[in-house]
Amino acid sequence: MSKTIAFEELVADPDSVFSVLAQGHEPVVLTHKGQPKAMLTPLNDEEEMQRLTAEELREEIQQAKADIAAGKGIAWEGVKRRLADKLAEEAA
């Protein structure tokens, strides 16, 4: 079963999210306003990293583009803006 983490937790403490990934073999589902928006999958060894062939990556990119076109997810500009806002808030 995958662990669910709010986007805000990722922004506030990214190390804890990567720590969760490093501890297990299950993906981490990122949510925003209670809705699943992305999934981070741990790469546990060199063999698993090599398994991700160019064709698999192309398929994943196509699916991601389809999800974005369907309104699922957050545009990169929105992510950058939120991270910048969070950093500015922390600096204040």
PyMOL commands that set and color helices and strands:
alter all, ss='L'
color gray80, all
select helices_A, chain A and resi 7-12+14-23+46-51+54-69+76-91
alter helices_A, ss='H'
color red, helices_A
select strands_A, chain A and resi 3-6+28-32+35-40
alter strands_A, ss='S'
color yellow, strands_A
deselect
rebuild
show_as cartoon
